[in-house]
Amino acid sequence: MANAVFYDGESARRRAVSLIITASVIDIHEGSEWIASWPAGEVRQREAPDGILRLTRSDASSLARLDVADAELQATIRLNCRHLDDSDRRERTGRILVWSVAAAISILLCVFLLLPILAERLTPLVPISYERRLGTAVDNQVRAIFKGNICEEPRGLAALRSLVARLQKARPGGPAVDVAVLDSGVPNAIALPGGRIYLFRALLDKAESVDEIAGVLAHEMGHVAHRDGLRKMIQAGGTSYLLGLLFGDVTGGGAIVFVSRYLVDSAHSREAETAADDFAGRTMVALGRPAHAVALLLRRIEGDKEEDGNDFRIPAFLSTHPVTDQRLKALEKQVPSQPGEPLLTQEEWRALKEICKTT
């Protein structure tokens, strides 16, 4: 009795056949005529309509196939032909691998090529009020990273506010900033979206003059004025989301943590650092103070790194934008026409240096 349909692969002829199945072979007969014998180990399953088990041979050069509709016969074939799914599985695995690699490459291209362009275009379109709300979310994470240890010794805090006020007065219409000192052993300073600037205690410890710290703050104020923190946040947020898709965090739950850490640990582009240098230099010149003092501080930190070895951490803005001779000369060219008054008194400077000390 015919219980399968055979196609020889050479014509469209539909041949009703019967099968004799053993553990080693499937014999195919059309009536009393023997057609072919397929070794059980070479029989493979192919895609077919529901209810049909479609079979081919793995090493056959022809397109011959068997379509089996009988459920009991299908079960017998599956029992004796143990490699039915091998080829299909390899094909599926190959397709998955190809598409996975293609998706990964696409995501990486977006991260390194498209996101920087997108961040550049979107930044001017974001309202300042929204930027401040984003900055508050990041600020909460930054404070959590550093355990919220903000230095607030009253005399030091008063000296800091006085210094910031003088820097802002030098650039009328400049950005509104909120400056605080974090009790951290990393010599760094960061500007968050929305105007919050953190000066790290270790950087304050290494400073030898008010002008050096003023230059650092003016540099970070330049980043605020140019909205570099927001630009980095847009890029980091997009990167976090895309990497989440790549590694399975499709909800983006770790995005804000990733963005906060990125803002702390990564550097701005060379163009952004150069523009912030220029902003700082112009601010210091407007106050009649030397513009290159900040470069001297950063060079001192670089020297400390070489002396202390690889365990010494330097500011993120030095990691990709070191204090080259060209950068130092650019700052040295910004010279005030006449010297201005000191930005803080000696007593105020001493109080600022001790802002993290408690009685």
TORZA-906165 format. One record per residue (C-alpha): residue number from 1; chain; residue in one letter; z, x, y. Coordinates in Angstrom, 1 decimal. Example, Ala and Ser with C-alpha at 12.3 -4.5 7.8 and 13.67 -1.06 7.14 Angstrom:
BEGIN
@nr=1	kette=A	rest=A	c3=7.8	c1=12.3	c2=-4.5
@nr=2	kette=A	rest=S	c3=7.1	c1=13.7	c2=-1.1
***
This chain:
BEGIN
@nr=1	kette=A	rest=M	c3=0.0	c1=0.0	c2=0.0
@nr=2	kette=A	rest=A	c3=-0.9	c1=1.4	c2=3.4
@nr=3	kette=A	rest=N	c3=2.1	c1=2.1	c2=5.5
@nr=4	kette=A	rest=A	c3=0.8	c1=4.4	c2=8.2
@nr=5	kette=A	rest=V	c3=-2.2	c1=5.0	c2=10.4
@nr=6	kette=A	rest=F	c3=-4.0	c1=8.3	c2=10.3
@nr=7	kette=A	rest=Y	c3=-6.4	c1=9.8	c2=13.0
@nr=8	kette=A	rest=D	c3=-8.3	c1=12.9	c2=12.1
@nr=9	kette=A	rest=G	c3=-8.7	c1=14.0	c2=15.7
@nr=10	kette=A	rest=E	c3=-12.4	c1=14.3	c2=15.5
@nr=11	kette=A	rest=S	c3=-13.3	c1=10.6	c2=15.8
@nr=12	kette=A	rest=A	c3=-11.7	c1=7.4	c2=17.0
@nr=13	kette=A	rest=R	c3=-11.7	c1=6.0	c2=13.5
@nr=14	kette=A	rest=R	c3=-8.4	c1=4.4	c2=12.6
@nr=15	kette=A	rest=R	c3=-7.5	c1=5.0	c2=8.9
@nr=16	kette=A	rest=A	c3=-4.8	c1=3.0	c2=7.1
@nr=17	kette=A	rest=V	c3=-3.1	c1=5.4	c2=4.8
@nr=18	kette=A	rest=S	c3=-0.1	c1=5.6	c2=2.4
@nr=19	kette=A	rest=L	c3=2.4	c1=8.5	c2=2.4
@nr=20	kette=A	rest=I	c3=4.1	c1=10.3	c2=-0.5
@nr=21	kette=A	rest=I	c3=7.1	c1=12.1	c2=1.0
@nr=22	kette=A	rest=T	c3=9.1	c1=14.9	c2=-0.6
@nr=23	kette=A	rest=A	c3=11.5	c1=17.5	c2=0.7
@nr=24	kette=A	rest=S	c3=8.6	c1=20.0	c2=1.0
@nr=25	kette=A	rest=V	c3=5.5	c1=18.0	c2=1.8
@nr=26	kette=A	rest=I	c3=3.9	c1=14.8	c2=3.1
@nr=27	kette=A	rest=D	c3=0.9	c1=13.8	c2=1.0
@nr=28	kette=A	rest=I	c3=-1.6	c1=11.5	c2=2.8
@nr=29	kette=A	rest=H	c3=-3.8	c1=9.1	c2=0.8
@nr=30	kette=A	rest=E	c3=-6.4	c1=6.6	c2=1.9
@nr=31	kette=A	rest=G	c3=-6.6	c1=4.2	c2=-1.1
@nr=32	kette=A	rest=S	c3=-7.1	c1=6.5	c2=-4.1
@nr=33	kette=A	rest=E	c3=-8.5	c1=9.3	c2=-2.0
@nr=34	kette=A	rest=W	c3=-6.3	c1=12.3	c2=-1.1
@nr=35	kette=A	rest=I	c3=-6.8	c1=13.2	c2=2.6
@nr=36	kette=A	rest=A	c3=-4.2	c1=16.0	c2=3.4
@nr=37	kette=A	rest=S	c3=-0.9	c1=17.5	c2=2.6
@nr=38	kette=A	rest=W	c3=1.4	c1=18.4	c2=5.5
@nr=39	kette=A	rest=P	c3=4.3	c1=20.9	c2=4.8
@nr=40	kette=A	rest=A	c3=7.5	c1=19.2	c2=5.8
@nr=41	kette=A	rest=G	c3=8.5	c1=22.3	c2=7.9
@nr=42	kette=A	rest=E	c3=5.4	c1=22.0	c2=10.0
@nr=43	kette=A	rest=V	c3=5.7	c1=18.3	c2=10.8
@nr=44	kette=A	rest=R	c3=6.6	c1=17.6	c2=14.5
@nr=45	kette=A	rest=Q	c3=7.3	c1=14.4	c2=16.4
@nr=46	kette=A	rest=R	c3=5.3	c1=13.5	c2=19.6
@nr=47	kette=A	rest=E	c3=5.8	c1=10.9	c2=22.3
@nr=48	kette=A	rest=A	c3=4.7	c1=7.4	c2=21.2
@nr=49	kette=A	rest=P	c3=5.2	c1=3.7	c2=22.0
@nr=50	kette=A	rest=D	c3=8.5	c1=2.1	c2=21.1
@nr=51	kette=A	rest=G	c3=8.9	c1=1.5	c2=17.4
@nr=52	kette=A	rest=I	c3=6.3	c1=4.1	c2=16.4
@nr=53	kette=A	rest=L	c3=7.0	c1=7.5	c2=14.9
@nr=54	kette=A	rest=R	c3=4.0	c1=9.8	c2=15.8
@nr=55	kette=A	rest=L	c3=3.6	c1=12.9	c2=13.8
@nr=56	kette=A	rest=T	c3=1.4	c1=16.0	c2=14.1
@nr=57	kette=A	rest=R	c3=1.4	c1=19.5	c2=12.5
@nr=58	kette=A	rest=S	c3=2.8	c1=22.4	c2=14.5
@nr=59	kette=A	rest=D	c3=0.2	c1=24.9	c2=13.4
@nr=60	kette=A	rest=A	c3=-2.9	c1=22.6	c2=13.1
@nr=61	kette=A	rest=S	c3=-5.8	c1=23.4	c2=15.2
@nr=62	kette=A	rest=S	c3=-7.1	c1=19.8	c2=15.1
@nr=63	kette=A	rest=L	c3=-5.7	c1=16.8	c2=16.9
@nr=64	kette=A	rest=A	c3=-4.9	c1=14.9	c2=13.7
@nr=65	kette=A	rest=R	c3=-1.9	c1=12.6	c2=13.9
@nr=66	kette=A	rest=L	c3=0.1	c1=10.0	c2=11.9
@nr=67	kette=A	rest=D	c3=1.5	c1=6.9	c2=13.4
@nr=68	kette=A	rest=V	c3=4.3	c1=5.4	c2=11.3
@nr=69	kette=A	rest=A	c3=5.7	c1=1.9	c2=12.1
@nr=70	kette=A	rest=D	c3=7.8	c1=1.2	c2=9.0
@nr=71	kette=A	rest=A	c3=11.5	c1=1.8	c2=9.8
@nr=72	kette=A	rest=E	c3=12.4	c1=2.8	c2=6.2
@nr=73	kette=A	rest=L	c3=9.6	c1=5.2	c2=6.0
@nr=74	kette=A	rest=Q	c3=10.6	c1=6.7	c2=9.4
@nr=75	kette=A	rest=A	c3=14.1	c1=7.2	c2=8.1
@nr=76	kette=A	rest=T	c3=12.7	c1=9.0	c2=5.0
@nr=77	kette=A	rest=I	c3=10.5	c1=11.2	c2=7.1
@nr=78	kette=A	rest=R	c3=13.5	c1=12.1	c2=9.4
@nr=79	kette=A	rest=L	c3=15.6	c1=12.9	c2=6.3
@nr=80	kette=A	rest=N	c3=13.0	c1=15.3	c2=4.8
@nr=81	kette=A	rest=C	c3=11.4	c1=16.8	c2=7.9
@nr=82	kette=A	rest=R	c3=14.2	c1=18.7	c2=9.5
@nr=83	kette=A	rest=H	c3=12.2	c1=20.2	c2=12.4
@nr=84	kette=A	rest=L	c3=10.7	c1=17.1	c2=13.9
@nr=85	kette=A	rest=D	c3=12.1	c1=17.6	c2=17.3
@nr=86	kette=A	rest=D	c3=11.7	c1=21.4	c2=17.6
@nr=87	kette=A	rest=S	c3=8.5	c1=21.5	c2=19.6
@nr=88	kette=A	rest=D	c3=9.4	c1=18.5	c2=21.8
@nr=89	kette=A	rest=R	c3=12.8	c1=20.1	c2=22.6
@nr=90	kette=A	rest=R	c3=11.1	c1=23.4	c2=23.5
@nr=91	kette=A	rest=E	c3=8.7	c1=21.6	c2=25.7
@nr=92	kette=A	rest=R	c3=11.5	c1=19.6	c2=27.4
@nr=93	kette=A	rest=T	c3=13.5	c1=22.8	c2=27.8
@nr=94	kette=A	rest=G	c3=10.5	c1=24.6	c2=29.3
@nr=95	kette=A	rest=R	c3=9.8	c1=21.8	c2=31.7
@nr=96	kette=A	rest=I	c3=13.5	c1=21.7	c2=32.8
@nr=97	kette=A	rest=L	c3=13.6	c1=25.4	c2=33.3
@nr=98	kette=A	rest=V	c3=10.4	c1=25.5	c2=35.3
@nr=99	kette=A	rest=W	c3=11.6	c1=22.6	c2=37.6
@nr=100	kette=A	rest=S	c3=15.0	c1=24.1	c2=37.9
@nr=101	kette=A	rest=V	c3=13.6	c1=27.5	c2=39.0
@nr=102	kette=A	rest=A	c3=11.3	c1=25.7	c2=41.5
@nr=103	kette=A	rest=A	c3=14.2	c1=23.6	c2=42.9
@nr=104	kette=A	rest=A	c3=16.3	c1=26.8	c2=43.3
@nr=105	kette=A	rest=I	c3=13.5	c1=28.6	c2=45.1
@nr=106	kette=A	rest=S	c3=12.9	c1=25.6	c2=47.4
@nr=107	kette=A	rest=I	c3=16.6	c1=25.4	c2=48.2
@nr=108	kette=A	rest=L	c3=16.8	c1=29.1	c2=49.0
@nr=109	kette=A	rest=L	c3=13.7	c1=28.9	c2=51.2
@nr=110	kette=A	rest=C	c3=15.4	c1=26.1	c2=53.1
@nr=111	kette=A	rest=V	c3=18.6	c1=28.1	c2=53.4
@nr=112	kette=A	rest=F	c3=17.0	c1=31.3	c2=54.7
@nr=113	kette=A	rest=L	c3=13.9	c1=30.0	c2=56.5
@nr=114	kette=A	rest=L	c3=14.1	c1=26.3	c2=57.5
@nr=115	kette=A	rest=L	c3=17.8	c1=25.9	c2=58.3
@nr=116	kette=A	rest=P	c3=17.9	c1=28.5	c2=61.0
@nr=117	kette=A	rest=I	c3=14.9	c1=26.9	c2=62.7
@nr=118	kette=A	rest=L	c3=16.4	c1=23.4	c2=62.3
@nr=119	kette=A	rest=A	c3=19.8	c1=24.5	c2=63.7
@nr=120	kette=A	rest=E	c3=18.1	c1=26.1	c2=66.7
@nr=121	kette=A	rest=R	c3=16.2	c1=22.8	c2=67.4
@nr=122	kette=A	rest=L	c3=19.2	c1=20.5	c2=66.8
@nr=123	kette=A	rest=T	c3=21.9	c1=22.3	c2=68.7
@nr=124	kette=A	rest=P	c3=20.7	c1=21.3	c2=72.3
@nr=125	kette=A	rest=L	c3=20.5	c1=17.6	c2=71.1
@nr=126	kette=A	rest=V	c3=24.2	c1=17.3	c2=70.0
@nr=127	kette=A	rest=P	c3=26.4	c1=15.8	c2=72.7
@nr=128	kette=A	rest=I	c3=29.3	c1=18.0	c2=73.9
@nr=129	kette=A	rest=S	c3=31.8	c1=15.3	c2=73.0
@nr=130	kette=A	rest=Y	c3=30.6	c1=15.3	c2=69.4
@nr=131	kette=A	rest=E	c3=30.6	c1=19.0	c2=69.2
@nr=132	kette=A	rest=R	c3=34.3	c1=19.0	c2=70.2
@nr=133	kette=A	rest=R	c3=35.1	c1=16.5	c2=67.4
@nr=134	kette=A	rest=L	c3=33.3	c1=18.8	c2=64.9
@nr=135	kette=A	rest=G	c3=35.2	c1=21.7	c2=66.4
@nr=136	kette=A	rest=T	c3=38.5	c1=19.9	c2=65.8
@nr=137	kette=A	rest=A	c3=37.7	c1=19.4	c2=62.1
@nr=138	kette=A	rest=V	c3=36.8	c1=23.1	c2=61.7
@nr=139	kette=A	rest=D	c3=39.9	c1=24.2	c2=63.8
@nr=140	kette=A	rest=N	c3=42.2	c1=22.4	c2=61.3
@nr=141	kette=A	rest=Q	c3=40.7	c1=24.3	c2=58.4
@nr=142	kette=A	rest=V	c3=40.8	c1=27.6	c2=60.3
@nr=143	kette=A	rest=R	c3=44.5	c1=27.1	c2=61.1
@nr=144	kette=A	rest=A	c3=45.1	c1=26.3	c2=57.4
@nr=145	kette=A	rest=I	c3=43.3	c1=29.5	c2=56.4
@nr=146	kette=A	rest=F	c3=45.7	c1=31.5	c2=58.6
@nr=147	kette=A	rest=K	c3=48.7	c1=29.2	c2=57.8
@nr=148	kette=A	rest=G	c3=48.7	c1=27.9	c2=61.4
@nr=149	kette=A	rest=N	c3=50.6	c1=30.9	c2=62.8
@nr=150	kette=A	rest=I	c3=49.7	c1=30.6	c2=66.5
@nr=151	kette=A	rest=C	c3=51.6	c1=33.0	c2=68.8
@nr=152	kette=A	rest=E	c3=53.3	c1=31.2	c2=71.6
@nr=153	kette=A	rest=E	c3=55.9	c1=33.5	c2=73.2
@nr=154	kette=A	rest=P	c3=56.3	c1=31.9	c2=76.6
@nr=155	kette=A	rest=R	c3=55.7	c1=34.9	c2=78.8
@nr=156	kette=A	rest=G	c3=52.8	c1=36.1	c2=76.7
@nr=157	kette=A	rest=L	c3=51.3	c1=32.6	c2=76.7
@nr=158	kette=A	rest=A	c3=51.6	c1=32.5	c2=80.5
@nr=159	kette=A	rest=A	c3=49.8	c1=35.9	c2=80.8
@nr=160	kette=A	rest=L	c3=47.0	c1=34.7	c2=78.5
@nr=161	kette=A	rest=R	c3=46.5	c1=31.5	c2=80.5
@nr=162	kette=A	rest=S	c3=46.3	c1=33.5	c2=83.7
@nr=163	kette=A	rest=L	c3=43.7	c1=35.9	c2=82.2
@nr=164	kette=A	rest=V	c3=41.6	c1=33.0	c2=80.9
@nr=165	kette=A	rest=A	c3=41.8	c1=31.3	c2=84.3
@nr=166	kette=A	rest=R	c3=40.5	c1=34.4	c2=86.1
@nr=167	kette=A	rest=L	c3=37.6	c1=34.8	c2=83.6
@nr=168	kette=A	rest=Q	c3=36.6	c1=31.1	c2=84.1
@nr=169	kette=A	rest=K	c3=36.9	c1=31.3	c2=87.8
@nr=170	kette=A	rest=A	c3=34.4	c1=34.3	c2=87.8
@nr=171	kette=A	rest=R	c3=31.7	c1=32.0	c2=86.3
@nr=172	kette=A	rest=P	c3=31.8	c1=28.6	c2=88.1
@nr=173	kette=A	rest=G	c3=30.4	c1=25.9	c2=85.9
@nr=174	kette=A	rest=G	c3=31.0	c1=28.0	c2=82.8
@nr=175	kette=A	rest=P	c3=32.3	c1=26.5	c2=79.6
@nr=176	kette=A	rest=A	c3=35.7	c1=24.9	c2=79.2
@nr=177	kette=A	rest=V	c3=37.7	c1=26.9	c2=76.7
@nr=178	kette=A	rest=D	c3=41.0	c1=26.7	c2=75.0
@nr=179	kette=A	rest=V	c3=42.3	c1=30.2	c2=74.0
@nr=180	kette=A	rest=A	c3=45.0	c1=30.9	c2=71.5
@nr=181	kette=A	rest=V	c3=46.3	c1=34.0	c2=69.6
@nr=182	kette=A	rest=L	c3=46.5	c1=33.9	c2=65.8
@nr=183	kette=A	rest=D	c3=49.1	c1=36.1	c2=64.1
@nr=184	kette=A	rest=S	c3=46.6	c1=37.9	c2=61.8
@nr=185	kette=A	rest=G	c3=46.3	c1=41.5	c2=60.7
@nr=186	kette=A	rest=V	c3=42.5	c1=41.3	c2=61.0
@nr=187	kette=A	rest=P	c3=41.1	c1=42.7	c2=64.3
@nr=188	kette=A	rest=N	c3=38.9	c1=39.8	c2=65.2
@nr=189	kette=A	rest=A	c3=38.1	c1=37.1	c2=67.6
@nr=190	kette=A	rest=I	c3=36.1	c1=33.9	c2=67.0
@nr=191	kette=A	rest=A	c3=34.8	c1=31.0	c2=69.1
@nr=192	kette=A	rest=L	c3=34.7	c1=27.6	c2=67.4
@nr=193	kette=A	rest=P	c3=32.4	c1=24.7	c2=68.3
@nr=194	kette=A	rest=G	c3=33.8	c1=22.8	c2=71.2
@nr=195	kette=A	rest=G	c3=35.4	c1=25.6	c2=73.1
@nr=196	kette=A	rest=R	c3=38.4	c1=26.8	c2=71.0
@nr=197	kette=A	rest=I	c3=38.7	c1=30.6	c2=71.0
@nr=198	kette=A	rest=Y	c3=41.0	c1=32.5	c2=68.7
@nr=199	kette=A	rest=L	c3=42.1	c1=36.0	c2=69.6
@nr=200	kette=A	rest=F	c3=43.6	c1=37.7	c2=66.5
@nr=201	kette=A	rest=R	c3=46.9	c1=39.6	c2=67.0
@nr=202	kette=A	rest=A	c3=45.5	c1=42.8	c2=65.4
@nr=203	kette=A	rest=L	c3=42.8	c1=43.0	c2=68.0
@nr=204	kette=A	rest=L	c3=45.3	c1=42.6	c2=70.7
@nr=205	kette=A	rest=D	c3=47.4	c1=45.4	c2=69.2
@nr=206	kette=A	rest=K	c3=44.5	c1=47.8	c2=69.2
@nr=207	kette=A	rest=A	c3=43.6	c1=47.1	c2=72.8
@nr=208	kette=A	rest=E	c3=44.7	c1=49.8	c2=75.4
@nr=209	kette=A	rest=S	c3=43.8	c1=47.9	c2=78.5
@nr=210	kette=A	rest=V	c3=43.5	c1=44.3	c2=79.9
@nr=211	kette=A	rest=D	c3=39.8	c1=45.0	c2=80.5
@nr=212	kette=A	rest=E	c3=39.2	c1=45.5	c2=76.8
@nr=213	kette=A	rest=I	c3=40.7	c1=42.1	c2=75.9
@nr=214	kette=A	rest=A	c3=39.1	c1=40.4	c2=78.9
@nr=215	kette=A	rest=G	c3=35.8	c1=41.7	c2=77.7
@nr=216	kette=A	rest=V	c3=36.4	c1=40.3	c2=74.2
@nr=217	kette=A	rest=L	c3=37.4	c1=36.9	c2=75.6
@nr=218	kette=A	rest=A	c3=34.4	c1=36.9	c2=77.9
@nr=219	kette=A	rest=H	c3=32.1	c1=37.7	c2=75.0
@nr=220	kette=A	rest=E	c3=33.5	c1=34.7	c2=73.0
@nr=221	kette=A	rest=M	c3=33.1	c1=32.6	c2=76.1
@nr=222	kette=A	rest=G	c3=29.5	c1=33.6	c2=76.1
@nr=223	kette=A	rest=H	c3=29.2	c1=32.2	c2=72.5
@nr=224	kette=A	rest=V	c3=30.8	c1=29.0	c2=73.7
@nr=225	kette=A	rest=A	c3=28.4	c1=28.7	c2=76.7
@nr=226	kette=A	rest=H	c3=25.4	c1=29.2	c2=74.4
@nr=227	kette=A	rest=R	c3=26.8	c1=26.9	c2=71.7
@nr=228	kette=A	rest=D	c3=26.5	c1=29.5	c2=69.0
@nr=229	kette=A	rest=G	c3=29.4	c1=28.1	c2=67.0
@nr=230	kette=A	rest=L	c3=27.7	c1=24.7	c2=66.8
@nr=231	kette=A	rest=R	c3=24.4	c1=26.4	c2=65.8
@nr=232	kette=A	rest=K	c3=26.2	c1=28.3	c2=63.0
@nr=233	kette=A	rest=M	c3=28.0	c1=25.2	c2=61.9
@nr=234	kette=A	rest=I	c3=24.8	c1=23.2	c2=61.6
@nr=235	kette=A	rest=Q	c3=23.3	c1=26.0	c2=59.6
@nr=236	kette=A	rest=A	c3=26.4	c1=26.5	c2=57.4
@nr=237	kette=A	rest=G	c3=26.8	c1=22.8	c2=56.8
@nr=238	kette=A	rest=G	c3=23.2	c1=22.5	c2=55.6
@nr=239	kette=A	rest=T	c3=23.6	c1=25.6	c2=53.5
@nr=240	kette=A	rest=S	c3=26.8	c1=24.1	c2=52.0
@nr=241	kette=A	rest=Y	c3=25.1	c1=20.8	c2=51.1
@nr=242	kette=A	rest=L	c3=22.0	c1=22.5	c2=49.6
@nr=243	kette=A	rest=L	c3=24.1	c1=24.9	c2=47.6
@nr=244	kette=A	rest=G	c3=26.2	c1=21.9	c2=46.5
@nr=245	kette=A	rest=L	c3=23.0	c1=20.3	c2=45.1
@nr=246	kette=A	rest=L	c3=22.2	c1=23.6	c2=43.4
@nr=247	kette=A	rest=F	c3=25.6	c1=24.0	c2=41.8
@nr=248	kette=A	rest=G	c3=26.6	c1=20.4	c2=41.3
@nr=249	kette=A	rest=D	c3=28.8	c1=19.5	c2=44.3
@nr=250	kette=A	rest=V	c3=26.5	c1=16.7	c2=45.4
@nr=251	kette=A	rest=T	c3=29.3	c1=14.9	c2=47.3
@nr=252	kette=A	rest=G	c3=29.6	c1=17.8	c2=49.7
@nr=253	kette=A	rest=G	c3=33.4	c1=17.8	c2=49.3
@nr=254	kette=A	rest=G	c3=33.7	c1=21.5	c2=50.0
@nr=255	kette=A	rest=A	c3=31.4	c1=21.5	c2=53.0
@nr=256	kette=A	rest=I	c3=34.0	c1=21.7	c2=55.8
@nr=257	kette=A	rest=V	c3=36.0	c1=24.4	c2=54.0
@nr=258	kette=A	rest=F	c3=32.8	c1=26.4	c2=53.4
@nr=259	kette=A	rest=V	c3=31.8	c1=25.9	c2=57.1
@nr=260	kette=A	rest=S	c3=35.2	c1=27.0	c2=58.3
@nr=261	kette=A	rest=R	c3=35.3	c1=30.1	c2=56.2
@nr=262	kette=A	rest=Y	c3=31.7	c1=30.9	c2=57.2
@nr=263	kette=A	rest=L	c3=32.5	c1=30.7	c2=60.9
@nr=264	kette=A	rest=V	c3=35.5	c1=33.1	c2=60.4
@nr=265	kette=A	rest=D	c3=33.8	c1=35.6	c2=58.1
@nr=266	kette=A	rest=S	c3=30.2	c1=35.7	c2=59.2
@nr=267	kette=A	rest=A	c3=28.5	c1=37.2	c2=62.2
@nr=268	kette=A	rest=H	c3=26.1	c1=35.7	c2=64.8
@nr=269	kette=A	rest=S	c3=22.6	c1=36.9	c2=65.0
@nr=270	kette=A	rest=R	c3=21.8	c1=40.0	c2=66.9
@nr=271	kette=A	rest=E	c3=20.1	c1=37.9	c2=69.6
@nr=272	kette=A	rest=A	c3=23.3	c1=35.8	c2=70.0
@nr=273	kette=A	rest=E	c3=25.5	c1=38.8	c2=70.1
@nr=274	kette=A	rest=T	c3=23.3	c1=40.5	c2=72.7
@nr=275	kette=A	rest=A	c3=23.4	c1=37.3	c2=74.9
@nr=276	kette=A	rest=A	c3=27.2	c1=37.1	c2=74.5
@nr=277	kette=A	rest=D	c3=27.4	c1=40.8	c2=75.6
@nr=278	kette=A	rest=D	c3=25.3	c1=40.0	c2=78.7
@nr=279	kette=A	rest=F	c3=27.5	c1=37.0	c2=79.5
@nr=280	kette=A	rest=A	c3=30.6	c1=39.2	c2=79.1
@nr=281	kette=A	rest=G	c3=29.2	c1=42.0	c2=81.2
@nr=282	kette=A	rest=R	c3=28.2	c1=39.6	c2=84.1
@nr=283	kette=A	rest=T	c3=31.7	c1=38.0	c2=84.0
@nr=284	kette=A	rest=M	c3=33.5	c1=41.4	c2=84.2
@nr=285	kette=A	rest=V	c3=31.2	c1=42.6	c2=87.0
@nr=286	kette=A	rest=A	c3=31.9	c1=39.4	c2=88.9
@nr=287	kette=A	rest=L	c3=35.6	c1=40.3	c2=88.7
@nr=288	kette=A	rest=G	c3=34.9	c1=43.9	c2=89.8
@nr=289	kette=A	rest=R	c3=36.0	c1=45.2	c2=86.3
@nr=290	kette=A	rest=P	c3=34.1	c1=47.6	c2=84.0
@nr=291	kette=A	rest=A	c3=31.8	c1=45.8	c2=81.6
@nr=292	kette=A	rest=H	c3=31.8	c1=48.5	c2=78.9
@nr=293	kette=A	rest=A	c3=35.5	c1=48.4	c2=78.1
@nr=294	kette=A	rest=V	c3=35.0	c1=45.9	c2=75.3
@nr=295	kette=A	rest=A	c3=32.5	c1=48.4	c2=73.7
@nr=296	kette=A	rest=L	c3=35.2	c1=51.1	c2=73.8
@nr=297	kette=A	rest=L	c3=37.6	c1=48.8	c2=72.0
@nr=298	kette=A	rest=L	c3=35.1	c1=48.0	c2=69.3
@nr=299	kette=A	rest=R	c3=34.1	c1=51.6	c2=68.8
@nr=300	kette=A	rest=R	c3=37.8	c1=52.5	c2=68.4
@nr=301	kette=A	rest=I	c3=38.0	c1=49.8	c2=65.7
@nr=302	kette=A	rest=E	c3=34.9	c1=51.2	c2=64.0
@nr=303	kette=A	rest=G	c3=36.6	c1=54.7	c2=64.0
@nr=304	kette=A	rest=D	c3=39.7	c1=53.2	c2=62.5
@nr=305	kette=A	rest=K	c3=37.6	c1=51.8	c2=59.7
@nr=306	kette=A	rest=E	c3=36.2	c1=55.2	c2=58.9
@nr=307	kette=A	rest=E	c3=39.6	c1=56.7	c2=58.8
@nr=308	kette=A	rest=D	c3=41.3	c1=54.0	c2=56.8
@nr=309	kette=A	rest=G	c3=38.6	c1=53.5	c2=54.2
@nr=310	kette=A	rest=N	c3=36.9	c1=50.4	c2=52.7
@nr=311	kette=A	rest=D	c3=40.0	c1=48.2	c2=52.7
@nr=312	kette=A	rest=F	c3=40.1	c1=48.0	c2=56.5
@nr=313	kette=A	rest=R	c3=38.4	c1=44.9	c2=57.7
@nr=314	kette=A	rest=I	c3=36.4	c1=44.9	c2=60.9
@nr=315	kette=A	rest=P	c3=35.4	c1=42.0	c2=63.1
@nr=316	kette=A	rest=A	c3=32.5	c1=39.9	c2=61.7
@nr=317	kette=A	rest=F	c3=30.5	c1=40.6	c2=64.9
@nr=318	kette=A	rest=L	c3=30.6	c1=44.3	c2=64.1
@nr=319	kette=A	rest=S	c3=29.4	c1=43.9	c2=60.5
@nr=320	kette=A	rest=T	c3=25.8	c1=43.1	c2=61.6
@nr=321	kette=A	rest=H	c3=25.9	c1=44.1	c2=65.2
@nr=322	kette=A	rest=P	c3=27.6	c1=47.5	c2=65.5
@nr=323	kette=A	rest=V	c3=28.4	c1=49.2	c2=68.8
@nr=324	kette=A	rest=T	c3=25.2	c1=51.2	c2=69.0
@nr=325	kette=A	rest=D	c3=24.5	c1=53.6	c2=71.8
@nr=326	kette=A	rest=Q	c3=21.9	c1=51.1	c2=73.0
@nr=327	kette=A	rest=R	c3=24.5	c1=48.4	c2=73.2
@nr=328	kette=A	rest=L	c3=27.0	c1=50.6	c2=75.0
@nr=329	kette=A	rest=K	c3=24.4	c1=51.7	c2=77.5
@nr=330	kette=A	rest=A	c3=23.4	c1=48.1	c2=78.2
@nr=331	kette=A	rest=L	c3=27.1	c1=47.3	c2=79.1
@nr=332	kette=A	rest=E	c3=27.5	c1=50.5	c2=81.1
@nr=333	kette=A	rest=K	c3=24.6	c1=49.5	c2=83.3
@nr=334	kette=A	rest=Q	c3=26.5	c1=46.5	c2=84.5
@nr=335	kette=A	rest=V	c3=28.7	c1=48.1	c2=87.1
@nr=336	kette=A	rest=P	c3=30.5	c1=46.2	c2=89.9
@nr=337	kette=A	rest=S	c3=29.6	c1=47.2	c2=93.5
@nr=338	kette=A	rest=Q	c3=33.2	c1=47.7	c2=94.2
@nr=339	kette=A	rest=P	c3=36.3	c1=47.7	c2=92.0
@nr=340	kette=A	rest=G	c3=38.3	c1=44.5	c2=91.8
@nr=341	kette=A	rest=E	c3=42.0	c1=43.9	c2=91.4
@nr=342	kette=A	rest=P	c3=43.6	c1=44.4	c2=87.9
@nr=343	kette=A	rest=L	c3=43.3	c1=41.2	c2=85.9
@nr=344	kette=A	rest=L	c3=47.0	c1=41.3	c2=85.0
@nr=345	kette=A	rest=T	c3=50.0	c1=43.1	c2=86.2
@nr=346	kette=A	rest=Q	c3=51.6	c1=45.7	c2=84.0
@nr=347	kette=A	rest=E	c3=54.4	c1=43.3	c2=83.2
@nr=348	kette=A	rest=E	c3=51.9	c1=40.5	c2=82.3
@nr=349	kette=A	rest=W	c3=49.9	c1=42.9	c2=80.1
@nr=350	kette=A	rest=R	c3=53.0	c1=43.9	c2=78.3
@nr=351	kette=A	rest=A	c3=54.0	c1=40.3	c2=77.8
@nr=352	kette=A	rest=L	c3=50.5	c1=39.5	c2=76.4
@nr=353	kette=A	rest=K	c3=50.7	c1=42.4	c2=74.0
@nr=354	kette=A	rest=E	c3=54.0	c1=40.9	c2=72.7
@nr=355	kette=A	rest=I	c3=52.9	c1=37.3	c2=72.5
@nr=356	kette=A	rest=C	c3=53.5	c1=37.2	c2=68.8
@nr=357	kette=A	rest=K	c3=57.0	c1=38.6	c2=69.0
@nr=358	kette=A	rest=T	c3=59.9	c1=36.3	c2=68.7
@nr=359	kette=A	rest=T	c3=63.4	c1=36.7	c2=70.0
***
